[in-house]
Amino acid sequence: MTEIGLFDAMYSARALRRLKPDPVHQAVITKILDAAIRAPSGGNAQNWIFIVVRDEAQRRRLGAVYRKASDEVAEIYAARGRPAHLTDAQYQRLMAGGSYLWDHMGDAPVLLVPCLRKRDMPPRDTLPDAVAARYDAHLAHQERIRGSSIYPAIQNIILACRALGLGTLITTNHILYEHDVRAVLSLPDDVFTFALMPIGYPLGKYGPLARRPVSEVAFADRWGEGWPG
């Protein structure tokens, strides 16, 4: 394997949906997971759990749930239409890639399911009055930011896969049927999934990535003030 630089990885780690059936060695998966846990987490709680699914029957079960959820998501894509920054050809390639994954999720040699164990708020009566008075706001805040403790780890997984010659991407359609996924994986009540990541050696090629320019997505100091870069 030829080592690549961090920025090379970030600029070329495409969402690779077409994967070879070749097995991925356990030591390689462990290396990817070890990269994942180097990410930050809220309060350094490290309350992540990573479920590595290699058993074929389990992969097929997850693939069936993903297919069911993706049938609904496909209708949303169709109703939403093409994003303005994509050409018709680019959009058709995107949808074709998504359709392939919807049909073949269970074929990937590894399905990685990043999860979080939920951290409960302290009881209201244990908090100072000023904080207790805003208890509902803190509950809503905690719910909104929960993903910040797992998505950095997921990005590390994407970059580690790129560095190791593997393909992957982040998908979330299955969460529409989280109760089905929970049953397949035997998850305890306080653990929730945040992504479903097929991992394998890619049939396609890495990057380069096409993105909207920074000038279109960054402001200086306040909304509407163009970034000068």
N, C-alpha and C positions, 0 to 999 in steps of 0.2 A: 504494500500500500504506500502510495506517495503522499507525504504529509502536505496539507494545504494550510494557508493562513486563515485567521479568524474572519477577516473581511472577505476573502475568497469564498469561504463557506457561506457567509451571510448573503453574498451576492449571487450565489448559484444554487442554493438549496430549494429547488423547485418542489412543488407538491407533486410527488411521483405516485401515481395511482396504479400503474401496471407493474406488477412484481412477479419475479420468477418463483416457482414453487420450491426452489432449493432451500434446505434448512439453514437457519442462522445458528451458529455455534453458541452454546450457553455462555462461554466466556465473553463473547462479543456482546451479548445481551447484558451481562453483568457490567461490562465497561460502560454501556449506554446508561444503565441505571445509576452507576456511580457518578456519571456526569450530571444526571438529573438532580441528584441530591446535593450538588454544589450550588444550586440556585438559592436565592433568598426566600424566606417565608415570613409571614406576619408574626412579629414578636419572637422570631427564631423558633417557632413552635415545631417546625418540621413534622407537621401532622399529615404528611402525605403517605399514601399507600399505592404501590404500583403492582397491578395484577398482570402477569405475563401468561397469555393464553396460547398454548401450543397444541393442545389436544384437539384433534380434528373435529370431534363431535361438538366440543365446546365452541370452536371457531364457527362451525355451521350454525349453531344456535344463535350466537351473537350476530352472524351475518343475516339471519332471517329477521331478527329484530331491526337491524339497520335497514334492511330492504323495506320493511313495513313503514318505518318512519320516513324513509327517503321518498316513498311514493307521495306522501303528503308534502314534503319539502319541494319536490319537483313542481307541484302545482303552484306553490308560492313563487318559485323562480319564474314560472311561465307568466304569472299575473304581474310580477314586478317588471319584467322585461330586461332588456340589455342595459347595463351601466353605460353612461355616456362616454366614458374614456376608452371603452373597448370597441373595436371594429366588429362587424358581423362575423367575420372569420374567427376572430379571437373568442368571441362569445360562444360560437358553435363548438370550438375546441374545448372550451371550459365545460360546456354542458355535456359534450361527448365523454370527457374524462370523468365527470361526476356520474354519469349514467353507467359507465363501466364499473366504477367502484361500487355503486349501489348493487350491481349484480354479482360482484366478485369479492366483496369484503371477506367472506369466509374462506377464500382461497389463499389469502396471505399466510405465509408460514408462521408468522407471529402476529398476534393482536395484543397490543399493550393498552391497558386501561388505567390511566392516572386517576386517582381518587383522593379525596380529602376526608379526614375524620373531623366532624363538626365540633367546634369549640363553643360551649355554651357561655352566655353572659353570666357574670356573677349575679346572685339574687339582688333585686332592687334595694332591699333593706340593708345590704352590706356596703352600699355606696354612699358617698357624701351627698347631702341634700341637693346640691347644685347639679350633680350628675344624675341622681335618681329622678329629678324633675324632668330630665330629658331622656328618660330610659327608653321610650319608644323610638326616639330618633337614633339612639345608639344601636338598638336592635336592627333597624332598617339599614344603618350604616354597615354593621357587621355583615348583614346578608349581601349587600351590594359589593363589598370588597373581598368576599371569600375567595373568588377566583385568583386574586393577586398572590395567593400562597401556593398555587399549583401551576399557573400558566408560565411563570419564568422557568420552572423545571421542564415543562413541555417544550419550550424553546430550546433549552439545552439538549433535549432528546433529539430534536430536529437537526441541530448543528452536529451533534455527535454522530448521528446516522450519516450525515453528509461526509464527515471526516473519515468514517469507516467504510465508505463505499456502499451504503445502504440507502434505500428510498423509504420515505414516510411522509405523512402529513397529519395535520390535526383535523378531526371531524367531530361533530357534536350532535348529529341528527338523532342518534340513539337515545338521547336524553328525553325526547318526546315520549319514549316508552321506558323510562327509567325503572318502573316497577318490574318490567319483564327482564331487564338486564340484571337487576338486583336478584331476581330469582335464579337466573342462570349462574351468577357468580357467588351466590350465597352470602351476600353482603350483610353485615350487621346494621342495625337501625341507624347508627350514627355515622356511617360511611357513605359517601355519595360520589358518583362518577362525574368527571369533568371533560373527558375526551375519550375517543376511541382511535387508536393509531395503528394502522397496518404497517408492518415492517418486513422488508425483504430486499433482496438484490434486484435493482430496477431493470426493466426492459427498455425504458427510455433514457434520455440523457439529462444531465444536470444543466442548470442555467443556460445563458444568463437570464435574470429576472427582468420583466418589463413592469415598471411601476410609474405612477404619476410623478412628475417632478416635484422636488421639495418646494419650489415656489408656489405650487398650487395647494399645498396642504399645511403650510406653516405661516404663522403670524408673529409679529414682533410686539410684545408688551400687551396688546389687546386685540380682540377680534377685528379683522378687516384691515389691520396694518400689515402690509406685505413684508414678508421676510426678505432682506436684501441679498441673501446669498444666491 
